[in-house]
Amino acid sequence: MPQMAPLLWLYLFSFFLISLFLFMIMNYFITPYSKVEASSLKTLKTDKDWKW
């Protein structure tokens, strides 16, 4: 759209680059949650209560 000011495109591009860099930096430093292992969720109970 040529009727828009050229500086507006520069501001939009700089805002996009700054937000992209912030997003990448935050993804680098913030680690995801550690997953719970399936072996810790299993019970070690050997006898079955529902069997006689």
Secondary structure as GFF3:
##gff-version 3
##sequence-region A 1 52
A	DSSP	alpha_helix	6	29	.	.	.	ID=ss1
A	DSSP	alpha_helix	38	41	.	.	.	ID=ss2
###
